[in-house]
Amino acid sequence: MKSSRIHNLITAAVVGALAFTTTVVQAADALRSWNDGKTKQSVIDFVKRVSVKGGKDFVPVPERVAVFDNDGTLWAEQPMYFQLAFALDRVKALASQHPEWKEKEPFASLLKGDVRSALSGGEKALMEIVMATHAGTTTGEFEKIVRDWLATAKHPKTGRRYNEMIYQPMVELLRYLRAFGFKTYIVSGGGVEFMRPWVEKAYGIPPEQVIGSTIKTKFEMRDGKPVIRRLPEVDFIDDKEGKPVAINKFIGRRPIFAIGNSDGDYEMLRWTAAGDGARLMMLVHHDDDKREYAYGPTSKVGTFSDALMAQAKKNSWNLISMKDDWKRVFAFDK
Amino acid sequence: MKSSRIHNLITAAVVGALAFTTTVVQAADALRSWNDGKTKQSVIDFVKRVSVKGGKDFVPVPERVAVFDNDGTLWAEQPMYFQLAFALDRVKALASQHPEWKEKEPFASLLKGDVRSALSGGEKALMEIVMATHAGTTTGEFEKIVRDWLATAKHPKTGRRYNEMIYQPMVELLRYLRAFGFKTYIVSGGGVEFMRPWVEKAYGIPPEQVIGSTIKTKFEMRDGKPVIRRLPEVDFIDDKEGKPVAINKFIGRRPIFAIGNSDGDYEMLRWTAAGDGARLMMLVHHDDDKREYAYGPTSKVGTFSDALMAQAKKNSWNLISMKDDWKRVFAFDK
């Protein structure tokens, strides 16, 4: 090998290493809403391990798949899942078209403002509310309904728009991963078409990377134009065992990074962890009743059971303490 | 505005225009298996219209979605769908584990080499064959079975491997579109997990951009490790009205470019055509019995009905004549 060629190779290697270091430093700064410490460092170390070319844990860019739960992981979920708040508001908005609801549960209780009684009917009552408020429209109409709701509805505790209730450290983490070639996906129990209208702006996640629960839809002609109509029938529930099933169906690759916050995410983390090579599994722990909420095994929303905590410890999954690891929770925090 | 700033702006515009022109020229050269003429030009013109910044038909990169049917559009489909050839080979391979098949239709006829009698049982017989050969394994096992089959099975007419029976002009078209920022998807009636093991290498389409028919799957633990098992139950048939439904579910954006070759693609083209702004709809016409096959309205495989031809003419969808528009059909052609 000619010495000039050797020189060129060395130069390339040094420049490459410098560029990488610069990127890591810049990106670490991009995680500015994270407190320095073990948790932030575990993310930086993992990203470094999988992206240094020639390293033993190197992962090619197309395989850098990261999956994020949404409710309680990317945005808040208390005092009730925001999609349920949407559904309840829709019941009120649609009540005048449904005079029969005054006599019919769960709608009658809801319209009297008694959410607890309305939901006492369990799964069946909930499904009736979901179908009455999420089906019947075309996909285009539903998108507009979601957008209009987000533009006006306010969170009961903070008075903020729901799409402002997103975790700033997570927005930074998503951006950080993408800067290193990761493809970031939402894998949520929430409805796909409830998320798509706002998640691209909120998280930088495009519609085709939103995986969630779905109702069936039907292609049909309306006034000579094709539409897709939303039917009052469950297609898929993207929760628990459904999450790895949906990941396989929509992505067809096993993620190397997975992050959730509740029992519904256990199988997704388990599926991610069972692959070969370097991977990172994380769980957000809501332990911050000052800036957000503190809840765990006894909460009906976002249950983080003792069994999940035991699994997290046994498998060395990383816990994110909202209180200790996050410098800031929401962008609107000082 | 300072004159130096004006100068910079002009320079930037000129450089931009030059860069664009160079890209168009290079890319047109990339379509080298296409004969010059109206069809090739319609592709080049369309791509130019949607990608010139500031042009009235400009489409932002994330919205440049192109959907391709697979059987008969990206690869051949005669004398039978290749996935059916796979299924028939699997029946033979599995026969020793199923002694009961000797007496049971449609398997008995198949094992005697009488495909016609086996398939005379219609949809029901076909489903029995599909489920017996596509379900029961884990997703990982099935991927290996598909890879092993592709490595050995040969097309009855050309003697080539099935994944060599891909249309070279289409491989170039996919590459050309991607060079202009398009995201290219398969939207096929074929099975997702039958396509994923080979389409990335063949077409440059990654697993997460493969939409197709699916059977149900189930997450379960096996020897302490999670697996996804394929169940003998249809989940979704991605054909006809199913195509726009799946496009909405998986992509969540309406394509601006759609290409198919048979009646199963009509609704996909219709859905694509009904959006606002510039769009291109194309249909491959198999009229080349010398280099490939010639078939149309009377073919059971890849039916191109007179009604579809009438719609194509009425809506000015572009017909691709395999005989006239393609300089070469397969990469192995001289």
Interface residues (C-beta under 8 A of the other chain):
Chain A: P62 T139 K183 V192 E193 R196 P206 P207 E208 V210 T214 T217 K218 F219 K225 P226 I228 E241 G242 P244 V245 N248 K249 F250 I251 G252 R253 E267 R270 W271 A274
Chain B: P62 T139 K183 V192 E193 R196 P206 P207 E208 V210 T214 T217 K218 F219 K225 P226 I228 E241 G242 P244 V245 N248 K249 F250 I251 G252 R253 E267 R270 W271 A274
